[in-house]
Amino acid sequence: MRSIYVRLLVGACLTIASLRAHAAELSAPRLLADLVPGVATVPFQWEPYPLAAAGAHTLFTAYLADGGAELLSSDGTLQGTERILPPAGYVDFAWEQGDEAGVLVEQADGAALLRTDGTAAGTVSVASWPGAVMIGWYGRGDGTTWVAPCYDPGADEPDRCELWKVDDGAPAAEKLADDLPLDNQCCSDMEQPSVDGRLLFFTVGDGDTTLWRSDGTAATTVPLKQLPPGSFVYWLGRSGRRVVFAVDRAGAGSQVWTSDGTAEGTREMVQLATDPWAAGWDWYYRKQGPFFFTAGEPATRTTGLWAVGPAGKAKRLGSFAQIDGDVHAIGAGPTTRYLFAAARHPAAPGDPARLRLWITDGTPAGTMELRGIPGGPLLVEHVWGIAAGHFYFTANDGTTGVEPWTTDGTAAGTRRLADTCPGPCGSRLNGVASIGAAALFIADSGGEQMLWRSDGTSASPVVPITGGTAVFSDVGDPFAPVAGGHAFFTVGAGNAFALWATDGSAAGTGPVAPGATAALGSDPAPLAVSAQSLLFTAVDPLDPERRRLYFQRRDEALSAGVRLPEYVRPTSGVIDDGRGLALFVAYQLWTTDGTAAGTVQLTAFGALRSSASDALAGDKYHDDCDDRIDLPQRIGDHWWFAADLCSGGGQLWSTDGTLAGTRRSTLLPEDVFSPVLLGEAVFYFATVASGDGAEEPQLFRRALAGGEPVQLTHRAGGLPQFGLRLAGAGPGRLFFTIANDDGYELWVSDGTAAGTGTVTAAPDGLPLANVRSVALGAGSALVWTGTDEFTDSTLFAISPDSRIATRLGDVRVQSSSFETIEWASSRTGVFFAGWDPQHGAEPWISDGTPAGTHVLDLLPGAASSAPHAFAASDAGVFFAARDQDNGEELWIDDGAGGRLVADLAPGRFSSSPSSLVAGPGGLLFAADDGDSGSEPWFLEWTPSNSSPAADGGAR
């Protein structure tokens, strides 16, 4: 037998309102108050990563605790450090362009290429790809940037990627190719190499890997070579005008290939038993000399060092037990020397491998240990790289412990710089950097850190560093530039990092960005707006664990509010201007007149409240049972509300806003469940005895004025109570679902037995199944059906006085649970957020007809404005959305299409409006203008007619 249970569809917590016939004249949104002033500094959760120099500034990407990343700029001073981009995306790549820098970023609304002089004011968009879900690949060389934005076509199809070119100084980007295949086998978010103005890149589709070339035009963007099927490919490096890449053949060993950008010059060089890896940081940028790579040699348990010369031939230089880090080039032209640290196998079994300095010219004969070092032989501890023209490493000469050393590639030019920890104790270096002809390094001696300065022959201490572990970025790394005469390093403790800078002097060394700074904000929760008053809560400035309740007239200055107990977290409210009070739900039903004495808990379902006088005294324990109390509805001179309690079942209550006037109604019998108020009647489920004596839950309706209850369903076996959930109702009709093995069947009731039954889909007449959500509009109900919350949904409409659903079309709506599809109803239709591959995620509107169902394409094309937080009012439907220039801000559709209301956080920064609540002539919402944090904002207008929002501004 199929298991059956019922879900009622009770309307979303959104105002149902009528749109004005003409656009309202909106005032500018105003900040009600900066309730929690000041700023907080949150340490970076990862080390700020240097990207590129922009004039006298250095750009960094810094990752925050919530996973976002922001783009920072610093000239090495605290005053000259600022945030260039908000934490709303991912910075893929940056590079120098003269005195400026180019930056490639991915954000929620697509990808963009920016140009910056290192200041927020001097940052502009050069090109953008709205709707791109990721950057598949990118490349940079000879004044040209290639970008491959990828789009999600939906329906489990592979990403659709394009290739674009942007020349430095060009007014626009140029598309070179469409529909390039990309599977997640390789190449995702990877820089592709360029040689002499040619970009080389891979595509991977259906297991086939192809090497492509682009000379910067559509005609020259062509495939070069089909690589072995089923292989994993990745770049290794370049040597002169040739690139080197690896082909891993999935358990059949690896190959090293080379290409000069032609099909004829693309060939396999050597086969290896294991995967090869680059032995240098600069393979994208080195235009002269050999390229080095390593590969394991399982037979001898060694690592082979290889070199690829300009002719495209691979030579094995030697075999080592250990190679430390990269091969570094020192000098230039014919005198260039390549240094590395490596160890042979020890002479005796059980002896440790000992790292020594080695030098090579890229040939087997020219690869040898550097001998004759004064004070040698040295035991190398670690290679740090090139700084100020010298090769820096740490080594132990057997007398002073591990200390910093330098070499110019000759035995005579190899020397110890300083005994940073006098005696045999030794020190550990945490990176080196260059400033002009001087090298800087941080030495850690037994937990005490000191910044040192060196001219390549000796070193002297500069200043101690405290507060955590200080680490320079890798020397010579092109992503770790020095700008404005400063070098940068991080100081971190645990998962907290700060950015420091130094000019090589004690006075010029210190923190420039202790973390991400942001205004504190009060995290407001708007509850209700009426014609005269506002109701909301916010964080108590005296205690962040508590909230403060604000209830006051719209034209008055903000009051001090009422401090609530810690456990009280109001979720919804309604205002009675006639009585000068408000009701709000916070586990229980409360009333307030805006004073502490007048803030009283009216109900005590499972709570331990002894009297009204101590309702705000201390922290009361509340019942953890998942009780439900509906927001009261004004009917006559009282407010009515339904409660569904774990310990007491379904109940109906009324209140006049006082404790004495709050009482349970006797209209509902005992043992009912899931009562719903609809108009001046209450719907509920109760059990009745069947012919064989079994108890069967059925749906009933009873008028609030009294009279006999009406049984609306007579389903055999009843509507079992298991799994019952409340969700929504509309004017004159109640929608609910009956779940079975085939999905959720939709039912509707108009309050009569004849008008209660299954909703069927036209034209086949089958029950409408797999229902995900229902929205009740002014003229019709909209129904979304689908088998999965992340796939396309089919949209149906049900006209008034009908139980037949008409298909309107397919549109994807995402939700992680049944209730999370957001919608708002207005006179012109139901607004909701939808997605399709042509328009991205945009607002949609439907009046229940195919012709009246359409998208509001705020960002034309596949770009996504990502709308949410819909709230209908007598001025229009407000919502939050984003565009390329303004970030996420407040928008409105007043019947003439969507438009931006205000850019509260100027530029690309987002004010992120949320918790929108509308009432007659006013909108209350939370937003962050960048200076005050998340605080309450209010927007007013003068209605042109008397078509108020829902009674009392309920949401």
N, C-alpha and C positions, 0 to 999 in steps of 0.2 A: 504494500500500500504506500502511496506517496505521502510524504510528510507535508503538512499544510500549516502555514501560519500567516498572520496578517500584519501588514504595516499600514498605518494611517499616514497620509501625506499632509502635514500641517505646514502652512506657508513659511517660507524663509524669513529670517529676521531682518526684513527690509521694508521700508515704507512703501505702501501702495498709494500712488498719488496720480493726479491729473496734470498733464502738461498745460502750460499756458498757451493760448492761441497765438500770442505774439511773444517774442523774446523779451525776457525781463532785463532791466538795466541793473547789472550787478555792481555792488560797491567793491572796493578792494578788500580782500581778506585781511583781517586784523588779528594780531596776536593778543589773546586775552590777558596773558601774563606770563612772565618767565618765572614759573612757580619754583623751580629748582635751579637757581642761577649757578654760574661757575662752569669750569671745564674739568674733565678727568683725563688723565694720561694713562693710557693702557699700553704697557710694553708690547713691542712686536713679538709675535709668537714664533717667528723664524727670523733668521738674520736678514736684514735688508740687503738686497742683492744689487750690486752695481751694474748698470746697463751700458751707459755711454756718456761722453762728455758733450755738453751743449754750451759752447763758449766757456765762460768762467764757472759754469755749474756742472755738477755730476748728477745724473739721473739714477734713481734707485727704485726697485719694486719692493714693497714691504707687505708681507702677508699678516692678516689679522686673525683673531681667534675664531671668527665666524666663517673663515674660509675665503673672504674677499681679499682683494689686493689693491693697494693704492700706489700711485706713482708719485715719488718724492723727488725734490730737487734741492741741492745744497751747494753753496759756494764755499763751504768749510766753516761758516759762522752760524751761530744760532739765529741771528736776525735774517740771514740769507737762506734759510731752509724753509721750504713751503711745500704744500700738497698741490700737485699739478692735476691729478685726476682722483676722483673719489673712489672708495673701495667698492667698485661695482663691476669689476671685470678681471681680465687676465692680460698681462703685458707679455706678448710673445717675444718681441725682439726690438732692439734699438741700435742705432748706428750714428756716427758723426757725419754731418753734412756741413763742412766749413765751421762757422761759428754757431751752428744750430745742430739739431739732432732729429732724426726720423724715428717714430715710435709706432709699432704695430700692436693694436690692442683688440681683444675680444670682449664684448659686453653682452648684456641680455638682449639687446636689440640688434645685434649683428657685430660686424668687425669694422674697424676704421684705421686709416693711416694718418698719423698726426705729424705735424712739424712744430718744434718747440725751441725757444731760445733759453729754456731753463726756468721760465716763469709761467705762472698760470695765465697772466694776461697775454703772454706771447705764445700761447699754444693754440694752434688752429688745426682744423680738419682739412687734409689734402684730398683724401678719397675715402669713400665709405661703401660698405656692402651690407645694406640692411637685410635682416632676415638670415644672415649666415649663421649656422650653428657652430662652426669651428673654422679655424684656418688649417687647411690640409697640409700646406707647405708654403714656404716663402724663400726668397733668395735675394742677395744684394751684391751688386758689383758694378764698377765703372759708371756710377751716377744713375743707376737704374735699380728699381725695386720690383720684384715679381711677387705677386700674392695669389694664392689659390684658395678663395673662399668656398666653403662647402655648404650645401643646403640639404635639409631633410625632406625627401619627397613623400614620406609616409608609406603606409602599407608594407612595412618590412622590406622596403627596397633599399639598395645601397645608397650612400650619400651621393649627391650630384655636385660635382666640383667644377669650378671654372678656373681659368688662368688669366690674370690681369698684369699689365705692366704700367708702372708709374715712373716717368723720368723726373729727376730732380728739376724743380722749377716749372714743370709742365702744368698747365691749368686743369687737366683732367686725366683720369686713368683710361687705359685702352684695354679692351677685352681681346685676348689672343685665342682662347679655346673654350669650348663648352663640353659639358658631360664627360669630364675626365674621371675614370673609375678610381675609387680608393676604398680598399678594405682596410681593416685595422691590423693588417699584418705588419706594415712598416710605414714609415714616412709621416705618420700623423704628428703634427706640430713639430716638424723638423726643418731646419734650415738646409736648403739645397745649395750646392756649390755653383759658382759662376767662374768662368775662365774666359778672359778676353771678350767680355760682353755677351757670352753665351751662358744660359742657364741650363743645367743638367738636372733631371729629376726622374723619379720612378713613379709609375702607376701600377697598382695591383688590383686586378679584378678577376673573380672566378678562378683564383689560384694562379693566374698568369701574371708574370712580372715583366714589365717593359721599361727600358731606358729611353727617355725622351730628351730632346734638345729644343731650346727656343733661342733664336737670335734676336728676339724682340719684336717680331711681326707674326701675324697669324699664319702667313704662308710658310715661315721657317720654324713653326712650332710643330715638330714632327717626331714620330717614334724612330729610334735608332736601331735598337736591338732587342730581340726577344730573349730573355734570360731563361735558364733551366726551369722547367715548370715545378711548382710546389716548393720553391726555394724561398728562403728569407734573405732579403738583401739589405745592406746598410752601407753608408759611406764610411770610408776610412780616412782619406785625405787627398792631397794633391802634390804633385812635383812638377814645377814649371808650368807647362801648358797642358798637363795631363791630370786627370782625376783617378783616384784609386777607390775601389769598393769591394766589399766582401759578398760572397754568395754562399749561404749556408744551405746545404742540400738535405736537411732533415735526417740526420743519422748517417749520411754517406760522406761525411767530411765536408770541408770548406774549400772554396776557391777564392783567389784574389784576382780581380779583373782591373783593367785600366782602360781609359777612353780619352781620346783627344777631341771628342765632339763629333766624330764621323763614324759611320757604320763600319767602315774598313778599319779604322783605328781603335775599335772597341773589341777587346779580346781578353781571354784568360791568360794570366801570367804564371800562376803556380797553384798547385793543389796542396792542401794542408790537412793534418789529421784533426785539428781543433780550430775553433773560431779565432780569427786574427783581431787584434785591437790596436788602435792608433797609439803611438808612443810619443805624443806631443800635443800641446794645446792649440797650436796655431795652424792646423792643417788647412783650414778654410782660407787663410790669408797669406801664407808663405808663397811667394812667387819665384823664389830661387832655392837651389839646393835640393838635396834628397829628402824624401819622405820616409819616416821610420815607422815600423809596426812590429808587434810581437805576436808570437803564437806558441802555445804549449806543445811540448814534444813528449808525449806519454811514454814512449819506449825508454827514454833516459831520465824521465822526471825532471826535465829542464825546460827553460823558456828560450826560444830562439829569437834573436833580434835580426830584423830584415830592413833593407833600404831599397827604395824605388827611385831611380834616377830619372832625369828628364827624357831619356830615350824610352822609358816605359818598361824597363827590365828590373826584376826583383832579384836581389842578392842577399843571401844569408850571411850575416856578419859574424855570428858566433852563437854559442850556446852557454846559458848561464843558469845557475841555481836560483838566482833572485835578481830582478831588475827593479830599482827603486824609482818610481815615478816616470817622468818623461825624459826624452833626449832634448837638450837645450842648445840653441845656437848662440855662440858668443863671437863678436867681431862681425865683419862684413866683407863682401866681395871675396877675393882670392884668399884672404886670411881667416875666413870663417872657420871656426872649430866647433865641433859638436861634442858636448859633455854629458855624461850620465854616470850613475852609480850602479854597480852591479857586483855580484859575487859568484865566483866559481864554486864548484862542489868542494867541500873540505877534503884535505888530504887523508884524514883518518875518519873512519865511521864514528858518528856520534858527536864530532866537532861541529860547532855552529858555522853557518855560512857567514863570511865576513865581507861587508860591502867595501869596495874600493872605488876610487875615481877612475873613469875610463874616458878615452878620447877616440873619436872616429872621424874619418873623412868620407864615410859612406861606402868604403870598400872593405872586404875581409882583411887585406894586408894592412890597411890603415886603421884598424880597430885594435887598440892596445890599452893596457893599464898605464895610468900616468905615474911614472916612477921618479925617484930622486927628490921627493918632496922633503924640504927641511923639517926636521922633527918627526919624520915618518918612520915606519909606515903608519898611515892614518886608518882608523876604523870609522867609516862614514856612518853616521846615524840616520840622516835624512837630507835629501836635496830640496832646497827651497826655490831655486830658479835664478833668473837674471834680474838684477836691480842696478840701475845707474851704470850699466856696462860691465858689471862684475857678476860672476857666478857665485851664489851663496849656498852654503850647506853647513850642517852641524856634524862635528866629528870628535873623536876622542884620540888624543895623542899618547895616552897612557899615563899622563901626569896631572892634567888639569880637569879631567872629566869631559863630558860632552859640552862643547862650546861652539860659538859661531866662527866659521872659517870662510875664506873667499879665495877664488882663483881666476886667473885670466886664461887658463888652459895650458899653462906651462908649469913645470915643477918649481922654477924660481919665483913665479908669481903666485904661489899658493902659500897662504899664511893665516895664522889665527888672528882674529880681530880684537878679542878681549877675553879676559877671564871674568865673565859676568857673575860667576859664583866662585869666589876665591877658594883655591884649594881643589881637592879632587871631586867636589860635589857635582858640578856640572849644571847646565840649564837646558830648558826646552824652549825652542823658538816657536812662536805662534804667527808665522808669516813675516814677509818683508815687503817693502814698497819703495818707490823712488820719488824723490822731489828734486828735480834738476840733476846735479852731479852727486847728490847725497842719497844714500840708502838708509832706510829706517827699518828697524826690526824690533819685535817685542820678545823679550827674554823672560821666561818664567823660572825662577829659582826657588824651589820649595814652596810654591804658592805665592811668592812675592813677585809681582810683575813690574818690569821697568821698560820704558821706551828708550831705545838706543839710536844713535846717529853714527853713520860710518861714511868715510870718504874712499873706501875700498882698500885702505892700508891699516886702519885702526878704527876703533869705535869708542864713543863716550856716552855715558848715560844722560838722558834728557829729563824725564819726569816719571815718577811711579804711577801706576794705573791701578785703581781699586774699584771694587763694586762688582766684580765678576771676572770671567775669563775673556781676555781681549784677544781678538784674532784679526789679522790683516787678510784681505783677499789675496788670492794667489798672484804672485808677481808675474808681470808680463801678460797676464790674462787680458785679452782685448776688451773683455766686459768689466774690467776693473781699472778704469782710467783715473788719471790724476788731473783735476781741473782747478783753476784758480789758485795754484800753488799749495794745495792741500792734498793729503792722502787720507783715506777713510778706513776705519776699522770698526768692528762691533765689540761691544762688551755685554756678555750674556751670563745669566745665572738661571739654571733650570730652563724653562721655556719662555723666558723674558729677555728681550734683547734691546739694546739702545745703540744708536749710531753715533760714533765719535769721529772727529777730524783732527788732524795735526798739520802744522806747517814746519815741523821739525824743531820747534822751540817749546819750552815748558809753558810759556804764556799762551801760545797758540794751539794748545792741546786741550780738548774737552768735548763734552757731548754737544751735538748739534740737533739731535732728534731723540729725546728719551723714549719715545713711543708714539702711538697714534693719539693725538689730542682731539677731543670732541666735547661739545657742550653736554652737560649732564642730562637735562630734560626731566620731566615729571611723568612720562609715560601715561598720558591722559587716556581715559576711557569714556567717550561721550555716551550718554544714556538717553536723553530726550531733549527735544526742542518744541516749545509751544509758541503761541503768538506773543507771549510776554516774557517767558522765562527760559532758562537753560539749566540742565542737570548733567553733571559729569563727575567723575572721580579722577584723582591723580595721586602720585606718590607723595606721602607726607614728608616734607623737607626735614623734619626732626627724626624720622625713623623710616628708612627705606623699606622695612618689612610691613609697614602699614600704609593705608590709603586714606585720603581726605576727601570728603564729599562736599561738592559745591552746588548750591541751589540758590539762584538769585534772578532778579529781573535783568532783561537784556540791556537796558539802558543805564544800569548802575555799575559802578566800579566793582571789581572782583572782591568778594568777601574773604574772610580768613578761612572759611570752610569748617567742616565738622570732622574731627579725628575719629576714624572707625577702628573697631577692634581688628586684630591681626587676621582673624579668620574670615572677615567680611570682605568679599570681593564682588561688588555689584556687577551684574551682567546685562540688565535691561531696566528701563524705567519709563514712567508715564507721568505727565504733569496735569494737575487740576488747578488752572489759574483762578477759577471761581472761589475755591476754598483756600488758595494760597499754600498748597502742599503738593508733594510729589510722592509717588509710590515707586519702589524699586525692589528688584529680586536679587538676593544674595544668599543662596541656599534657602532662605526664608523670605517672607514678604515683609518689607519695612516701609515706614512712612517718615517723611521729614518736612519740616517747614524752614530748613536752613539753619537751625540752631541745634546745639547739642541736646538741650532739654526736649526739643520737639522731634528728635530722631529716635523712633521707637520701633522695635521689632514686633510685628503684629501677629505672626504665627510662630509656633514652636514645635514643628514636626521633628521629633527626635532630638531637639536641642535641650540644653539644661539651663533654661532661663527661668528665674524665679519670679520676676516681676518686670513691668515696663521701666521702673525707675533705674534698674541696673543694666539696661540693655546695652549701654556703651561702656560699662565698667569691666575692664579686664578682657581676657581672651576666653570666650566660651567654647567648649567642645561642641562640634556639630556632628550630626549623624553621618557616618561614611556611606550609608546606603544611598543608592543613586535615585533619590527622590526627584520628582519633576514638579515645579510650580510654574504655571503659565503667567505671563504678564496680564494684569487685570484689564478688563474691557468695561468701558462706561456704558451702562444700560440703565436708563432712568436716572434716579438720583443716587445710585450706588455703583460701586465697581465690583464686577464679578470675576472670579478666576477659578480655574480647575487645578487640581493637584492629583498626582498619581504617586502614591507613597508605597515604598517597599513594605512598611509595617502596617499601613492602614488602607491600602487599595486606593480606588478612585474616589475622590471627594469633590464637592462643589462648595465654594465659599463666596461670601459677599462682604464688602467693607465700605464704610463711609470715611475711611482714612484715620479712624481712631481705634485704639485697642478695644474699647467697650463696644464699638460698632462693628467689630469683625467677628463673624460667626459662620459656622458651617450650615449649609442648606440641607433641608430634609427631602429635597426633590429626588436625590439619587438614593436608591436602596443600598444596603450593605453589599459588599463583595462584588462591586463593579470595578472595571479597570479601564484605563485610557480614556477618560472623559475629555471631550473637546467642545469648547464654546463656539457656536456658529450663529451669528445673528442673535435672536432672542430665544435660542434653544440650546440644549446641550445634547451632544451625541456621546454614546458610551457603549461599552460591551458588558454584557451580563450573561450568566448561564441560565438556561431554561432546561426543563426536563423533557427528554424526547419520549417517543411512544414506548420505548422499552425501558424507560427510567434512567437512561444515561444523561449526564449533564452536558449540554452543548452551548458554548459561547456564541452569542448572536449580537448583531448591532441594533441599538435602540436610539430613539430620539424622544426628548421630552421638552415641552415649552417651559420657559422660566416662569410664565404666568400660572403654571399649574396644569391640571388635566392629566389624563392617563398617558403613560408612555406608549410609544408606537414601536412595535418590532419591525425592523426594516429588512432583515435577512432571515431566510428560512432554509439555510444551506444544510443539507444532510451531513451529519457529523459535526456541524457547527464550525466555528472559527477558533481553533485552539489558541489558548492564551500564550503558549510558548513562543518566544521571539517577537512579541508585539512591540512595535516601536512607533512613536509619534513623529510625524513630520509635517503636515500642512493642510490648509483649507482655504477656500475662496468664497466670494460672495454667493451665498445660496447653495453652494455645493461642497461636498466632502469627497475627496479622493482617497482611496486606500488600495493596498495591494494584498493579494493572497499568494503566498509563495508556495511553489511546489517543485518537483524535480525538473520541470521544464522551464523554470524561471518565474518571475513575478507577474501574475495577471493583474491588470488594473481594473478596479471597480470604482463606481461613482454613486453618490446618493444625493438627491435633492431634498431629503427629509421625508419622503413618502416611500412606501413599500414598492409601489409601481415604478417609481423613479430611481430605484436602487438595483444595480446589476453590473454585469461585466461590460467593459469597454472593448469593442471589437474594431479591428482594422479594416478599412475599405481597401480594395473591393472584395477581399476573400471572406470577410466576416469572421475570421478567427480571433480569439481573445488576444488583446495586445499584451505581449509578454516581454520579459527582460527589461522592465521599466527601471530607469535609473533615477529619474527626478521628474517632478511636475511643477510648472509655474502657472499661477493663476493670473491671467490678464484681465483687462476690463471687458473684452469681448469674447475671449476664448481662452482655453487652457492649452499650454504647450507641454508636450511629453517627450522626454529623451529616452530612447531605448538603446541597449547595447549589451554585449556580453562581457565587456572588459572596460574598466574605467579609463584606460589609456589608449583606446582605439576609437575609430570613427563611431559617432552616434547617429541614429536616425531620428529626425525631428518630426513629430506629429502634432496636429492641432485638433482640438475637440471643441466644437461650437456650443454655445449655450443651449440647454434643453436637448442635448444630444448625447448618445453613448457610442458614436461612431468616430473613429480617429482617422484623419486624412493625412497622408504622408506629404511633408513639405520638402524634404531633401536630407542630405547627409552633411553633417558638420561635426568636427571633432571637439568635444569638450572634455577636459581632464579633471578628474576628481579622484581622491584616494578613498573616499567613503561616500555613502549614499547622500549625505546632506550637503556636500561641499560645492555643488554647482551653484554659482552665484547668479542671481537675476534680480531685476527690479521691474515693476510694472508701471506703465504710464498710459495716458490716453491714446498714444499712437502705437503702442505695442509693448512687448516684453523685451528688455535689454538683457543680454548675456554675453559672455566671452566665448568665442569660438575660434577654431583654427582650420585653415586649409592650405595646401602648398602654394596657391597663387597669392594669398594675402597674409600669411602668417597668423599670429594670434592677435585678433582685433575684436572690437565690439560688434555684435550683431543685434538686429532688431527684427521682430516678427509680429505682425498683427493677426496671425493665424491663417494667412493666405499665402500661396506660393509667390505671387507678385509682390506681396508686402514683406517678404523675408529676404533680407539682404545684409551685407557687411558694410560697416562704416570704416573704410580703409584709411585710417589716420596716417599711416606710413605707407605710401603706395608701393605696390609690388609685394615681394615676399617678406618685407620687413615686419616686425612685430611690435606693436605698441604695448602689448601685455596688459590689457585693462583688468581692473578688479575693483572691489569695494563699491559696487553700484548703490546709489541712493536716489530714489525718485522724489521730486518735489514739485511745487507749483511753479517753479521756474524752468524745470527740465530735469534730466537725469544726470547727476554728477557721478564722476568716477575718477579713479587714479589711472594714469597711463603715462607712457614715456615716448620721447622722440629723440632724434640724434643730437639736437642742439640744447635741449632743456632738461634732460634727465627725466625722472618720474615726477610728475606734477599733477595738479588738479585740473580736470577737464569737465566740460558740460556738453550735452546734446539737448538743444532747446527746440528741436524739430527742424532745424536747418543744417544739420550735420554737426559733428564734433568739433569743438574749438578749445584751445587752451584758456583757462580762466586766469591763471597767474603763475609766473615763474618765481616761486617763493625762495628757492635756493638757486641763485643766478648761475647761468651757464650750464655746463654738463653735470653739475652737482644736482642731487635729487632731494626734494623735501619729503618724498615718500608719504603722501597723504594716506591716512588709514582711518578706520572706524567712523566712516561718514554717517551722520545722523541728520536728517532733514525735517523741518517743520515749516509752518506757514511763514514765508519770507525770510527763512534763515537756514544756514547749514553749519553744523558744529562738527569739527574733525580734528584729528591729531596730525601734526606736521613738524618737520625740522628744517628751519631756514638756514641752517649751517652755523648760526650764531647762538641760538637759544636751546638747541637740543629739541627733542620731541615734546611739544607743548600744545595746549589747546588753542585752536584758531576758530574764528567765527566769520561767516560771510552773510551779508544781508542784501535784500532786494525788496522792491515795492511791488507786490502782486498787482496785476492789472484787473483781476477779477477775484471773486470770492470762491476759489476752488482750493480749499486747504488740503494739506497732506493728511494722512490718517489721523484719526481723532487724537488730539493731545500730543501729536508728534511721536506716536509709538513706532517702534521699529521691530 
